[in-house]
C-alpha cells in the first residue's frame, strides 16, 4: 500500500516536471479579464486588467505578476468599490504609474452617460503594486464630458521631459490633458485649455502611447468591443500632442483562433528593441460579450519603423526574465 502511494506520488511529480510550461500560452492566466495594462515593477512583470463581468458585478480589480512572462501569480481584489465610495459599478480599464515610491492606479467607474451622473475617471494609491489601494481624491478626477469624450479608458504617459499626460475617452472621442505633478488635477496648456481633442480617424476607445526611436506611437481600439470587428490601429507623430494620422490596423481577430482582439498595452523589454502586445480577445467557444481573456504576442517593426501586423497565437511567448 505504501509502495503504491510512493509510486503514484513520484509519477505525479515527474509528470509535473514534464508538464512545465515552455511558453506562456494564450490566455496567459485563467478567468474572464479584459483591458490589460502591463507594467514593470521590482524586476517583475505586472498585468492590471478589468475583471470582465456584467457592470453591476464588475466592482473590483485583480492584478497578476510574473518573473518570466509565463508563470503568473494572482493578487486578488487590489481595489474595490468599498475603497472608492463614489464608485458603485463598472470599474474598468486600469492604468498604473509608479511615482515617488507610490503606486497610482487610474480607473473608470460607473459608466456615466451624461454630466448629471456621478462617476468618471478616478485614481487610487498604494504603497505596493499589489495594493491594497485606497481612493486618492475622494472624488473623480474627471467627471464630465469634454469635447464629446466619455470619461473612460484612461492611459497615463510619461514624456521624455518628465511631464505626465492622460489620454482618455470613449464615444469615439479622445482627449489629452497635462496632469499635475501630484496627480490631483490638470494643468492648462499654453492656450489656457485643459482638455485637447486628439481623436484620430476611426478611433473608438482604449488609447495607448509609447516612444520608439524618438517617435511617438499612439494606439487605440476600433470597432465594437462585443463584436468580431474589435481591433487595434496606430499613428506615428513627432509630439505627444500629435497630430495623429492613422497608419494602419495591426491587431485583429483570427477566426481560426479567437475573435474580438483589442484594448491593449505594450511591453518593452528594458534596454532592448523588443516589444510585446498584451490584449484581450474572445475564445471561439464564447458568445457572451464579457467572456474575454488576456493574451500576449510578439510585436515587431519593419525597417522604416512601421508596426508589422501582429499574428495572434495560442502559444503566446517564450520565457523572458528581467535582468
C-alpha contacts under 8 A as a table, 3 or more apart, distances in Angstrom:
res1	aa1	res2	aa2	distance
1	X	4	X	5.18
1	X	5	X	6.33
2	X	5	X	5.06
2	X	6	X	6.20
3	X	6	X	5.11
3	X	7	X	6.09
4	X	7	X	5.01
4	X	8	X	6.28
5	X	8	X	5.26
5	X	9	X	6.19
6	X	9	X	5.11
6	X	10	X	6.11
7	X	10	X	5.17
7	X	11	X	6.09
8	X	11	X	4.89
8	X	12	X	6.03
9	X	12	X	5.06
9	X	13	X	6.22
10	X	13	X	5.16
10	X	14	X	6.06
11	X	14	X	5.13
11	X	15	X	6.09
12	X	15	X	5.13
12	X	16	X	6.18
13	X	16	X	4.95
13	X	17	X	6.40
14	X	17	X	5.16
14	X	18	X	6.51
15	X	18	X	5.20
15	X	19	X	5.93
16	X	19	X	4.91
16	X	20	X	6.31
17	X	20	X	5.55
21	X	24	X	6.75
21	X	70	X	7.21
21	X	71	X	7.86
22	X	70	X	7.85
22	X	318	X	6.42
22	X	319	X	7.10
23	X	70	X	6.03
23	X	315	X	6.24
23	X	316	X	6.21
23	X	317	X	5.26
23	X	318	X	4.41
23	X	319	X	6.21
24	X	27	X	7.89
24	X	28	X	5.61
24	X	69	X	6.47
24	X	70	X	4.00
24	X	71	X	6.96
24	X	315	X	6.66
24	X	316	X	5.24
24	X	317	X	5.40
24	X	318	X	6.33
24	X	319	X	7.15
25	X	28	X	5.64
25	X	70	X	7.62
25	X	295	X	7.97
25	X	314	X	5.78
25	X	315	X	4.32
25	X	316	X	4.56
25	X	317	X	6.98
26	X	29	X	7.76
26	X	294	X	7.37
26	X	295	X	5.05
26	X	296	X	6.80
26	X	313	X	7.02
26	X	314	X	4.93
26	X	315	X	5.92
26	X	316	X	5.29
27	X	30	X	6.78
27	X	293	X	5.79
27	X	294	X	5.30
27	X	295	X	4.66
27	X	296	X	7.59
27	X	314	X	7.61
27	X	316	X	7.83
28	X	70	X	7.02
28	X	72	X	7.61
28	X	294	X	6.22
28	X	295	X	5.53
28	X	296	X	7.04
28	X	316	X	7.58
29	X	72	X	6.72
29	X	294	X	7.14
30	X	293	X	7.51
31	X	293	X	6.69
32	X	51	X	6.48
32	X	52	X	5.28
32	X	53	X	7.47
32	X	290	X	7.14
32	X	291	X	5.60
32	X	292	X	5.13
32	X	293	X	5.28
32	X	294	X	7.97
33	X	36	X	7.74
33	X	49	X	5.96
33	X	50	X	5.48
33	X	51	X	4.80
33	X	52	X	4.76
33	X	280	X	7.40
33	X	291	X	7.79
33	X	292	X	5.59
33	X	293	X	5.07
33	X	294	X	6.03
34	X	49	X	5.51
34	X	50	X	4.98
34	X	51	X	6.60
34	X	52	X	5.91
34	X	93	X	7.87
34	X	263	X	7.59
34	X	279	X	7.38
34	X	280	X	5.19
34	X	281	X	7.79
34	X	292	X	5.85
34	X	293	X	6.08
34	X	294	X	6.05
35	X	49	X	5.39
35	X	50	X	5.65
35	X	92	X	7.63
35	X	93	X	5.34
35	X	94	X	7.56
35	X	206	X	7.94
35	X	262	X	7.93
35	X	263	X	5.12
35	X	264	X	6.06
35	X	279	X	6.60
35	X	280	X	6.30
35	X	294	X	7.96
36	X	47	X	6.07
36	X	48	X	5.57
36	X	49	X	4.12
36	X	50	X	6.81
36	X	93	X	7.26
36	X	94	X	7.55
36	X	263	X	7.34
36	X	264	X	6.03
36	X	265	X	6.45
36	X	278	X	6.50
36	X	279	X	5.98
36	X	280	X	7.03
36	X	294	X	6.76
37	X	47	X	5.49
37	X	48	X	5.03
37	X	49	X	6.06
37	X	93	X	7.69
37	X	94	X	6.46
37	X	95	X	6.01
37	X	96	X	7.30
37	X	264	X	7.11
37	X	265	X	5.45
37	X	278	X	7.64
38	X	45	X	7.18
38	X	46	X	5.59
38	X	47	X	4.53
38	X	48	X	6.44
38	X	265	X	6.12
38	X	266	X	6.82
38	X	267	X	6.42
38	X	278	X	7.11
39	X	45	X	5.93
39	X	46	X	5.08
39	X	47	X	6.45
39	X	96	X	7.38
39	X	267	X	7.19
40	X	43	X	6.53
40	X	44	X	5.69
40	X	45	X	4.80
40	X	46	X	6.01
41	X	44	X	5.40
41	X	45	X	6.55
41	X	46	X	7.08
41	X	129	X	7.46
43	X	67	X	7.13
43	X	322	X	5.83
43	X	323	X	7.60
44	X	65	X	6.45
44	X	66	X	5.62
44	X	67	X	4.92
44	X	68	X	7.76
44	X	322	X	7.11
45	X	65	X	5.56
45	X	66	X	5.14
45	X	67	X	6.16
45	X	68	X	7.47
45	X	69	X	6.76
46	X	63	X	7.16
46	X	64	X	5.63
46	X	65	X	4.44
46	X	66	X	6.48
47	X	63	X	5.88
47	X	64	X	5.21
47	X	65	X	6.45
48	X	61	X	7.75
48	X	62	X	6.80
48	X	63	X	4.75
48	X	64	X	6.60
48	X	94	X	6.27
48	X	95	X	7.56
48	X	96	X	7.75
49	X	61	X	7.09
49	X	62	X	6.96
49	X	63	X	6.68
49	X	92	X	7.68
49	X	93	X	6.68
49	X	94	X	6.38
49	X	294	X	7.99
50	X	61	X	6.18
50	X	62	X	7.71
50	X	91	X	7.32
50	X	92	X	4.83
50	X	93	X	5.59
50	X	94	X	6.74
51	X	58	X	6.11
51	X	60	X	6.93
51	X	61	X	5.78
51	X	62	X	7.00
51	X	92	X	7.25
52	X	58	X	6.62
52	X	290	X	5.33
52	X	291	X	6.98
52	X	292	X	6.73
53	X	57	X	5.98
53	X	58	X	5.35
53	X	290	X	5.42
53	X	291	X	7.83
54	X	57	X	5.47
54	X	58	X	6.08
54	X	90	X	7.83
54	X	290	X	7.01
55	X	58	X	4.87
55	X	59	X	7.55
55	X	89	X	5.71
55	X	90	X	4.40
55	X	91	X	7.79
56	X	59	X	6.86
56	X	88	X	7.82
56	X	89	X	5.04
56	X	90	X	6.31
57	X	89	X	6.97
57	X	90	X	7.44
58	X	89	X	6.09
58	X	90	X	4.98
58	X	91	X	5.89
58	X	92	X	7.68
59	X	80	X	5.65
59	X	81	X	5.67
59	X	88	X	6.89
59	X	89	X	5.32
59	X	90	X	5.99
59	X	91	X	5.56
60	X	77	X	5.80
60	X	78	X	7.55
60	X	79	X	5.69
60	X	80	X	3.96
60	X	81	X	6.44
60	X	91	X	6.57
61	X	76	X	7.33
61	X	77	X	5.23
61	X	78	X	5.92
61	X	79	X	5.63
61	X	80	X	6.38
61	X	91	X	7.58
61	X	92	X	7.83
62	X	74	X	7.15
62	X	75	X	5.72
62	X	76	X	4.69
62	X	77	X	4.83
62	X	78	X	5.57
62	X	79	X	7.51
63	X	74	X	6.01
63	X	75	X	5.04
63	X	76	X	6.58
63	X	77	X	7.75
63	X	78	X	6.84
63	X	130	X	6.67
64	X	72	X	6.03
64	X	73	X	5.33
64	X	74	X	4.57
64	X	75	X	5.77
65	X	72	X	5.41
65	X	73	X	5.19
65	X	74	X	6.74
65	X	75	X	7.79
66	X	69	X	5.62
66	X	70	X	7.01
66	X	71	X	5.80
66	X	72	X	4.68
66	X	73	X	6.30
67	X	70	X	7.91
67	X	71	X	7.36
67	X	72	X	7.88
67	X	320	X	7.91
67	X	321	X	5.88
67	X	322	X	7.20
68	X	71	X	6.53
68	X	319	X	5.05
68	X	320	X	4.76
68	X	321	X	4.51
68	X	322	X	7.38
69	X	72	X	7.22
69	X	317	X	7.61
69	X	318	X	7.65
69	X	319	X	5.77
69	X	320	X	6.02
69	X	321	X	7.42
70	X	317	X	7.52
70	X	318	X	7.09
70	X	319	X	5.62
70	X	320	X	7.92
75	X	78	X	6.75
75	X	130	X	6.21
77	X	80	X	6.39
77	X	132	X	7.83
78	X	130	X	5.87
78	X	131	X	5.07
78	X	132	X	4.91
78	X	133	X	6.07
79	X	83	X	6.63
79	X	131	X	7.25
79	X	132	X	6.09
79	X	133	X	5.26
79	X	134	X	7.09
80	X	83	X	5.71
80	X	84	X	6.81
81	X	84	X	4.84
81	X	85	X	6.26
81	X	86	X	7.86
81	X	87	X	5.55
81	X	88	X	5.79
81	X	89	X	7.45
82	X	85	X	6.10
83	X	133	X	7.44
83	X	134	X	5.41
83	X	135	X	6.10
84	X	87	X	5.57
84	X	134	X	6.85
84	X	135	X	5.22
84	X	138	X	7.17
85	X	88	X	7.34
85	X	138	X	7.40
86	X	118	X	7.36
86	X	119	X	6.85
86	X	138	X	7.46
86	X	139	X	6.48
86	X	140	X	7.82
87	X	91	X	7.57
87	X	109	X	5.71
87	X	110	X	6.12
87	X	119	X	6.45
88	X	109	X	7.42
88	X	110	X	6.27
89	X	109	X	6.25
89	X	110	X	4.91
89	X	111	X	7.80
90	X	108	X	7.59
90	X	109	X	5.18
90	X	110	X	5.02
90	X	111	X	6.20
91	X	107	X	6.61
91	X	108	X	5.54
91	X	109	X	4.35
91	X	110	X	6.72
92	X	107	X	5.85
92	X	108	X	5.37
92	X	109	X	6.52
92	X	153	X	7.72
93	X	107	X	5.77
93	X	108	X	6.42
93	X	152	X	7.61
93	X	153	X	5.40
93	X	154	X	7.04
94	X	105	X	6.41
94	X	106	X	5.53
94	X	107	X	4.63
94	X	108	X	7.40
94	X	153	X	7.78
94	X	154	X	7.52
95	X	105	X	5.71
95	X	106	X	4.96
95	X	107	X	6.45
95	X	154	X	6.61
95	X	155	X	5.54
95	X	156	X	6.51
96	X	103	X	6.98
96	X	104	X	5.70
96	X	105	X	4.65
96	X	106	X	6.25
96	X	156	X	7.48
97	X	103	X	5.75
97	X	104	X	5.16
97	X	105	X	6.64
97	X	156	X	7.28
98	X	101	X	6.50
98	X	102	X	5.68
98	X	103	X	4.54
98	X	104	X	6.28
99	X	102	X	5.35
99	X	103	X	6.40
99	X	104	X	7.58
101	X	127	X	7.04
102	X	125	X	6.86
102	X	126	X	6.04
102	X	127	X	5.19
102	X	128	X	7.17
103	X	125	X	5.57
103	X	126	X	5.25
103	X	127	X	6.10
103	X	128	X	6.45
103	X	129	X	6.13
104	X	123	X	6.53
104	X	124	X	5.72
104	X	125	X	4.63
104	X	126	X	6.73
105	X	123	X	5.47
105	X	124	X	5.06
105	X	125	X	6.13
105	X	133	X	7.74
106	X	121	X	7.03
106	X	122	X	5.69
106	X	123	X	4.28
106	X	124	X	6.39
106	X	154	X	7.11
106	X	155	X	7.97
107	X	121	X	5.63
107	X	122	X	5.43
107	X	123	X	6.19
107	X	152	X	7.66
107	X	153	X	7.51
107	X	154	X	6.93
108	X	111	X	7.41
108	X	119	X	7.79
108	X	120	X	5.48
108	X	121	X	4.36
108	X	122	X	6.12
108	X	151	X	7.20
108	X	152	X	5.11
108	X	153	X	6.62
108	X	154	X	7.42
109	X	112	X	7.79
109	X	119	X	5.75
109	X	120	X	5.52
109	X	121	X	6.43
109	X	122	X	7.43
109	X	152	X	7.73
110	X	118	X	7.43
110	X	119	X	5.31
110	X	120	X	6.70
111	X	119	X	7.08
111	X	120	X	6.92
111	X	152	X	7.58
112	X	115	X	7.63
112	X	117	X	5.79
112	X	118	X	6.82
112	X	119	X	5.94
112	X	120	X	6.42
112	X	150	X	7.62
112	X	151	X	7.87
113	X	117	X	7.03
113	X	150	X	7.42
114	X	117	X	5.80
114	X	144	X	7.44
114	X	145	X	7.11
115	X	118	X	7.69
115	X	143	X	7.07
115	X	144	X	5.11
115	X	145	X	6.37
118	X	143	X	7.00
119	X	140	X	6.28
119	X	143	X	5.71
120	X	140	X	5.93
120	X	141	X	7.48
120	X	142	X	5.70
120	X	143	X	4.60
120	X	144	X	7.19
120	X	150	X	7.97
120	X	151	X	5.08
120	X	152	X	6.40
121	X	140	X	5.46
121	X	141	X	5.56
121	X	142	X	5.13
121	X	143	X	6.56
121	X	151	X	5.83
121	X	152	X	6.07
121	X	154	X	7.34
122	X	135	X	7.95
122	X	137	X	7.81
122	X	139	X	6.95
122	X	140	X	4.44
122	X	141	X	5.02
122	X	142	X	6.99
123	X	135	X	6.38
123	X	136	X	5.76
123	X	137	X	7.06
123	X	140	X	7.39
123	X	141	X	6.94
124	X	133	X	5.59
124	X	134	X	5.12
124	X	135	X	4.36
124	X	136	X	4.74
124	X	137	X	7.73
125	X	131	X	7.94
125	X	133	X	5.07
125	X	134	X	5.50
125	X	135	X	6.50
125	X	136	X	5.70
126	X	129	X	7.06
126	X	131	X	5.22
126	X	132	X	6.03
126	X	133	X	4.66
126	X	134	X	6.63
127	X	131	X	6.63
127	X	132	X	7.99
128	X	131	X	5.17
128	X	132	X	7.59
135	X	138	X	5.73
137	X	140	X	7.12
137	X	141	X	7.48
137	X	184	X	6.98
140	X	143	X	5.71
141	X	184	X	7.20
141	X	185	X	6.43
142	X	151	X	6.45
143	X	151	X	6.67
144	X	150	X	7.63
144	X	151	X	6.73
145	X	148	X	5.67
145	X	149	X	5.44
145	X	150	X	5.41
145	X	151	X	6.32
146	X	149	X	5.55
146	X	150	X	7.58
146	X	175	X	7.86
146	X	195	X	6.88
147	X	173	X	7.20
147	X	175	X	7.52
147	X	195	X	7.79
147	X	196	X	7.85
147	X	197	X	6.49
148	X	171	X	7.24
148	X	173	X	6.09
149	X	168	X	7.78
149	X	169	X	4.75
149	X	170	X	5.43
149	X	171	X	5.90
149	X	172	X	7.04
149	X	173	X	4.68
149	X	174	X	6.03
149	X	175	X	6.98
150	X	169	X	5.24
150	X	170	X	4.73
150	X	171	X	5.89
150	X	173	X	7.60
151	X	154	X	7.78
151	X	168	X	6.78
151	X	169	X	5.43
151	X	170	X	6.74
152	X	168	X	6.17
152	X	169	X	5.27
152	X	170	X	5.92
153	X	168	X	5.30
153	X	169	X	5.82
153	X	170	X	6.84
153	X	205	X	6.59
153	X	206	X	5.29
153	X	207	X	7.04
154	X	166	X	6.47
154	X	167	X	5.69
154	X	168	X	4.16
154	X	169	X	6.86
154	X	206	X	7.39
154	X	207	X	7.20
155	X	166	X	5.60
155	X	167	X	5.23
155	X	168	X	6.17
155	X	206	X	7.95
155	X	207	X	6.41
155	X	208	X	6.08
155	X	209	X	7.93
156	X	164	X	6.59
156	X	165	X	5.67
156	X	166	X	4.55
156	X	167	X	6.47
157	X	164	X	5.49
157	X	165	X	5.16
157	X	166	X	6.29
157	X	167	X	7.72
157	X	209	X	6.55
157	X	210	X	7.60
158	X	161	X	8.00
158	X	162	X	5.88
158	X	163	X	5.70
158	X	164	X	4.43
158	X	165	X	6.42
159	X	162	X	5.36
159	X	163	X	5.37
159	X	164	X	6.25
159	X	165	X	7.57
159	X	240	X	7.64
160	X	163	X	7.40
163	X	178	X	7.37
163	X	179	X	7.62
163	X	181	X	7.95
164	X	178	X	6.18
164	X	179	X	5.54
164	X	180	X	7.71
164	X	181	X	7.67
165	X	176	X	6.60
165	X	177	X	5.61
165	X	178	X	4.66
165	X	179	X	5.61
166	X	175	X	7.97
166	X	176	X	5.50
166	X	177	X	5.30
166	X	178	X	6.44
166	X	179	X	6.67
167	X	174	X	6.80
167	X	175	X	5.66
167	X	176	X	4.51
167	X	177	X	6.76
167	X	207	X	6.33
167	X	208	X	7.48
168	X	174	X	5.55
168	X	175	X	5.60
168	X	176	X	6.69
168	X	205	X	7.69
168	X	206	X	7.33
168	X	207	X	6.32
169	X	172	X	7.31
169	X	173	X	5.62
169	X	174	X	4.61
169	X	175	X	6.24
169	X	205	X	6.05
169	X	206	X	7.53
169	X	207	X	7.84
170	X	173	X	5.80
170	X	174	X	6.89
170	X	204	X	6.18
170	X	205	X	4.90
170	X	206	X	7.73
171	X	204	X	6.27
171	X	205	X	7.22
172	X	199	X	7.55
172	X	202	X	7.61
172	X	203	X	5.50
172	X	204	X	4.13
172	X	205	X	6.40
173	X	197	X	7.21
173	X	198	X	7.90
173	X	199	X	5.50
173	X	203	X	7.02
173	X	204	X	6.88
173	X	205	X	7.60
174	X	197	X	5.72
174	X	198	X	5.70
174	X	199	X	4.74
174	X	200	X	8.00
174	X	203	X	7.69
174	X	205	X	7.45
174	X	207	X	7.72
175	X	195	X	5.87
175	X	196	X	5.26
175	X	197	X	4.30
175	X	198	X	5.65
175	X	199	X	7.01
176	X	195	X	5.77
176	X	196	X	5.35
176	X	197	X	6.40
176	X	198	X	6.78
176	X	241	X	7.56
177	X	186	X	6.62
177	X	187	X	7.63
177	X	188	X	7.90
177	X	194	X	5.92
177	X	195	X	5.07
177	X	196	X	6.54
178	X	186	X	5.43
178	X	187	X	5.46
178	X	188	X	7.00
178	X	189	X	7.39
178	X	194	X	7.42
179	X	182	X	7.95
179	X	183	X	5.80
179	X	184	X	7.76
179	X	185	X	6.02
179	X	186	X	4.42
179	X	187	X	6.07
180	X	183	X	5.10
180	X	184	X	6.37
180	X	185	X	5.61
180	X	186	X	5.03
180	X	187	X	5.73
181	X	184	X	7.90
182	X	185	X	7.87
183	X	186	X	7.53
186	X	194	X	6.80
187	X	194	X	6.58
188	X	191	X	7.51
188	X	192	X	5.11
188	X	193	X	5.35
188	X	194	X	4.62
189	X	192	X	5.26
189	X	193	X	5.54
189	X	194	X	6.18
190	X	193	X	7.54
193	X	196	X	6.96
198	X	241	X	7.11
198	X	242	X	6.97
198	X	243	X	6.94
198	X	244	X	7.07
199	X	203	X	6.37
199	X	244	X	7.59
200	X	203	X	5.60
200	X	244	X	5.63
200	X	245	X	6.15
200	X	246	X	6.27
201	X	245	X	7.18
201	X	246	X	6.04
202	X	222	X	6.23
203	X	220	X	6.37
203	X	221	X	6.46
203	X	222	X	5.62
204	X	220	X	7.29
204	X	221	X	5.85
204	X	222	X	5.01
204	X	223	X	6.68
205	X	220	X	6.08
205	X	221	X	5.33
205	X	222	X	6.88
205	X	263	X	7.80
206	X	219	X	7.96
206	X	220	X	5.11
206	X	221	X	5.37
206	X	263	X	5.35
206	X	264	X	7.31
207	X	218	X	7.19
207	X	219	X	5.59
207	X	220	X	4.35
207	X	221	X	7.05
208	X	218	X	5.85
208	X	219	X	4.99
208	X	220	X	6.15
208	X	264	X	7.70
208	X	265	X	6.48
209	X	216	X	6.92
209	X	217	X	5.60
209	X	218	X	4.60
209	X	219	X	6.16
210	X	216	X	5.97
210	X	217	X	5.38
210	X	218	X	6.85
210	X	266	X	7.85
211	X	214	X	6.11
211	X	215	X	5.49
211	X	216	X	4.70
211	X	217	X	5.98
212	X	215	X	5.39
212	X	216	X	6.72
212	X	217	X	7.33
214	X	238	X	7.60
215	X	236	X	6.57
215	X	237	X	6.03
215	X	238	X	5.50
215	X	239	X	7.64
216	X	236	X	5.56
216	X	237	X	5.05
216	X	238	X	5.91
216	X	239	X	6.32
216	X	240	X	6.38
217	X	234	X	6.79
217	X	235	X	5.86
217	X	236	X	4.71
217	X	237	X	6.58
218	X	234	X	5.52
218	X	235	X	5.22
218	X	236	X	6.22
218	X	237	X	7.65
218	X	244	X	7.12
219	X	232	X	6.93
219	X	233	X	5.74
219	X	234	X	4.17
219	X	235	X	6.42
220	X	232	X	5.62
220	X	233	X	5.71
220	X	234	X	6.34
220	X	263	X	7.20
221	X	230	X	6.87
221	X	231	X	5.49
221	X	232	X	4.46
221	X	233	X	6.36
221	X	262	X	5.93
221	X	263	X	5.64
221	X	264	X	7.94
222	X	229	X	7.64
222	X	230	X	5.66
222	X	231	X	5.29
222	X	232	X	6.02
222	X	233	X	7.12
222	X	262	X	7.91
223	X	227	X	7.50
223	X	229	X	5.23
223	X	230	X	4.50
223	X	231	X	6.49
224	X	227	X	5.36
224	X	228	X	7.76
224	X	229	X	6.46
224	X	230	X	5.39
225	X	228	X	7.99
225	X	229	X	7.93
225	X	230	X	5.47
225	X	260	X	6.69
225	X	262	X	7.67
225	X	289	X	7.67
226	X	230	X	7.53
226	X	260	X	6.92
226	X	289	X	4.79
226	X	290	X	7.77
227	X	230	X	6.11
227	X	259	X	7.81
227	X	260	X	5.85
227	X	289	X	7.74
228	X	253	X	6.72
228	X	259	X	5.26
228	X	260	X	4.52
228	X	261	X	7.80
229	X	252	X	7.33
229	X	253	X	7.39
229	X	260	X	6.18
230	X	252	X	6.63
230	X	253	X	7.55
230	X	260	X	4.77
230	X	261	X	5.77
230	X	262	X	5.69
231	X	249	X	7.14
231	X	250	X	7.75
231	X	251	X	5.49
231	X	252	X	4.48
231	X	253	X	7.21
231	X	260	X	6.84
231	X	261	X	5.51
231	X	262	X	4.69
231	X	263	X	7.64
232	X	249	X	5.73
232	X	250	X	5.93
232	X	251	X	4.99
232	X	252	X	6.58
232	X	261	X	7.76
232	X	262	X	5.56
232	X	263	X	7.06
232	X	264	X	7.68
233	X	246	X	7.26
233	X	247	X	7.36
233	X	248	X	5.53
233	X	249	X	3.99
233	X	250	X	5.61
233	X	251	X	7.06
234	X	246	X	5.80
234	X	247	X	5.88
234	X	248	X	6.13
234	X	249	X	6.69
234	X	250	X	7.58
235	X	244	X	5.34
235	X	245	X	5.35
235	X	246	X	4.62
235	X	247	X	5.17
235	X	248	X	7.59
236	X	244	X	6.38
236	X	245	X	7.01
236	X	246	X	7.78
236	X	247	X	7.42
237	X	240	X	7.30
237	X	242	X	5.36
237	X	243	X	6.40
237	X	244	X	5.98
237	X	245	X	7.78
238	X	242	X	6.77
239	X	242	X	5.26
239	X	243	X	7.72
249	X	252	X	7.64
249	X	309	X	7.52
250	X	307	X	6.96
250	X	308	X	6.55
250	X	309	X	4.42
250	X	310	X	5.80
251	X	261	X	6.81
251	X	262	X	7.01
251	X	309	X	6.35
251	X	310	X	5.46
251	X	311	X	7.63
251	X	312	X	7.85
252	X	259	X	7.70
252	X	260	X	6.96
252	X	261	X	5.15
252	X	262	X	6.87
253	X	257	X	7.68
253	X	258	X	5.88
253	X	259	X	4.53
253	X	260	X	5.60
253	X	261	X	5.22
253	X	281	X	7.76
253	X	312	X	7.69
254	X	257	X	5.35
254	X	258	X	5.63
254	X	259	X	6.27
254	X	312	X	7.12
255	X	258	X	5.72
255	X	259	X	6.12
255	X	284	X	7.71
256	X	284	X	7.96
257	X	283	X	7.41
257	X	284	X	6.81
257	X	312	X	7.62
257	X	313	X	7.07
257	X	314	X	7.13
258	X	261	X	7.46
258	X	281	X	6.37
258	X	282	X	5.61
258	X	283	X	4.94
258	X	284	X	5.20
259	X	281	X	5.88
259	X	282	X	5.10
259	X	283	X	6.56
259	X	284	X	6.60
260	X	280	X	7.76
260	X	281	X	5.08
260	X	282	X	5.67
261	X	279	X	6.80
261	X	280	X	5.66
261	X	281	X	4.21
261	X	282	X	7.05
262	X	279	X	5.70
262	X	280	X	5.73
262	X	281	X	6.54
263	X	279	X	5.78
263	X	280	X	6.49
264	X	277	X	6.70
264	X	278	X	5.40
264	X	279	X	4.07
264	X	280	X	6.86
265	X	277	X	5.97
265	X	278	X	5.34
265	X	279	X	6.51
266	X	275	X	6.89
266	X	276	X	5.77
266	X	277	X	4.67
266	X	278	X	6.09
267	X	275	X	5.53
267	X	276	X	5.08
267	X	277	X	6.32
267	X	278	X	7.48
268	X	272	X	7.16
268	X	273	X	7.17
268	X	274	X	5.73
268	X	275	X	4.56
268	X	276	X	6.59
269	X	272	X	5.45
269	X	273	X	7.25
269	X	274	X	5.64
269	X	275	X	6.43
269	X	322	X	7.54
270	X	322	X	7.63
274	X	299	X	7.89
274	X	300	X	7.58
275	X	298	X	6.36
275	X	299	X	5.33
275	X	300	X	6.64
276	X	296	X	6.73
276	X	297	X	5.71
276	X	298	X	4.52
276	X	299	X	4.91
277	X	296	X	5.69
277	X	297	X	5.57
277	X	298	X	6.20
277	X	299	X	5.82
278	X	294	X	7.06
278	X	295	X	5.73
278	X	296	X	4.48
278	X	297	X	6.76
279	X	294	X	5.73
279	X	295	X	5.48
279	X	296	X	6.43
280	X	292	X	6.12
280	X	293	X	5.25
280	X	294	X	4.44
280	X	295	X	5.80
281	X	292	X	5.42
281	X	293	X	5.62
281	X	294	X	6.74
281	X	295	X	7.28
282	X	286	X	6.56
282	X	291	X	6.13
282	X	292	X	4.72
282	X	293	X	6.31
283	X	286	X	5.52
283	X	291	X	7.63
283	X	292	X	7.19
283	X	293	X	7.59
284	X	287	X	7.89
286	X	291	X	6.32
287	X	291	X	7.33
288	X	291	X	5.45
289	X	292	X	7.34
295	X	316	X	7.07
296	X	316	X	5.56
296	X	317	X	6.87
297	X	310	X	7.40
297	X	311	X	7.37
297	X	312	X	6.28
297	X	313	X	6.92
297	X	316	X	5.32
297	X	317	X	6.06
298	X	310	X	7.00
298	X	311	X	7.86
298	X	316	X	7.97
298	X	317	X	7.03
299	X	307	X	7.34
299	X	308	X	7.12
299	X	309	X	7.94
299	X	310	X	5.93
300	X	307	X	5.97
300	X	308	X	5.61
300	X	310	X	7.62
301	X	304	X	7.71
301	X	305	X	5.49
301	X	306	X	5.39
301	X	307	X	4.43
301	X	308	X	5.32
302	X	305	X	5.38
302	X	306	X	5.51
302	X	307	X	6.45
302	X	308	X	6.37
303	X	306	X	7.51
312	X	316	X	7.98
313	X	316	X	5.78
